[in-house]
Amino acid sequence: MSDTSPKGQNALLADHRAETPSRHQPKPRECVFEFVRERDHTRWRCELVDDGPYGIDAQILRNEEFSYSCRFPSRPFAAAWAELERQILEQSRNRE
């Protein structure tokens, strides 16, 4: 004999409210560097974003918009990468 009853019997009740999915909490961000390139007035910023068990995401923002990122297993790796990126961006800042 097959069971044809609804799986969620509570859904049949008049006062039943469906479970609302929990909203994602904003992830903690830490600004590592920020500067404005004089020749073209481009604003560069690097933020480290803690993704919990997934690691640390180092995000480069150009004029407040996402440009690129790289994910690392821990903060020290992300901070070292951010420092190298800052040096590269600083060198391009001083070229012209």
C-alpha positions in Angstrom: 0.0 0.0 0.0 1.4 3.4 -0.9 1.3 6.5 1.3 -0.2 9.4 -0.6 -0.3 11.8 2.3 1.6 15.1 2.1 5.1 15.0 3.5 4.7 18.2 5.5 1.4 17.8 7.4 2.0 21.2 9.1 1.6 22.9 5.7 -2.1 22.0 5.9 -2.7 24.0 9.1 -4.2 27.5 8.7 -1.7 29.1 10.9 1.4 27.4 9.4 4.2 29.7 8.3 6.9 28.4 6.0 10.4 28.6 7.3 12.2 31.6 6.0 15.8 31.0 4.9 18.3 32.7 7.2 19.9 35.7 5.6 23.6 35.7 5.1 25.4 37.8 7.5 27.8 40.4 6.0 31.3 39.0 6.0 33.9 40.9 8.0 36.2 43.0 5.8 39.6 44.5 6.6 41.1 47.2 4.4 44.8 46.4 3.8 45.7 49.4 1.6 44.1 52.2 -0.3 45.5 55.0 -2.5 44.7 57.2 -5.5 46.8 57.1 -8.6 47.6 60.7 -9.4 48.0 60.4 -13.2 44.4 59.1 -13.8 42.8 59.6 -10.4 42.1 55.9 -10.1 41.3 54.8 -6.5 42.7 51.4 -5.6 41.7 49.5 -2.4 42.4 46.0 -1.1 40.1 44.3 1.4 40.5 40.9 3.1 37.2 39.1 3.4 36.9 36.3 5.9 34.9 33.4 4.4 35.2 31.2 7.5 36.0 27.6 6.6 36.6 28.6 2.9 39.6 30.8 3.7 40.4 34.5 3.2 39.4 36.3 0.0 41.7 39.2 -1.0 39.7 41.6 -3.1 41.1 44.4 -5.2 38.6 47.3 -5.8 39.1 49.9 -8.5 37.1 53.1 -8.0 34.9 51.3 -5.4 34.1 48.5 -7.9 35.3 44.9 -7.7 38.2 44.3 -10.1 39.7 40.9 -9.1 40.4 38.7 -6.2 42.3 35.6 -5.0 41.4 33.2 -2.2 43.9 31.9 0.4 43.8 29.3 3.1 44.8 31.8 5.8 45.2 35.5 6.5 49.1 35.6 6.4 49.0 34.3 2.8 46.4 36.8 1.8 48.2 39.7 3.5 51.5 38.7 1.7 49.7 38.6 -1.7 48.0 42.0 -1.0 51.4 43.5 -0.2 52.8 42.3 -3.6 49.7 43.6 -5.4 50.2 47.0 -3.7 53.8 47.1 -4.8 52.8 46.3 -8.4 50.0 48.9 -8.4 52.3 51.5 -6.8 55.0 50.8 -9.5 52.3 51.4 -12.2 51.4 54.5 -10.4 54.9 55.9 -10.7 55.6 54.9 -14.3 54.2 58.0 -16.0 
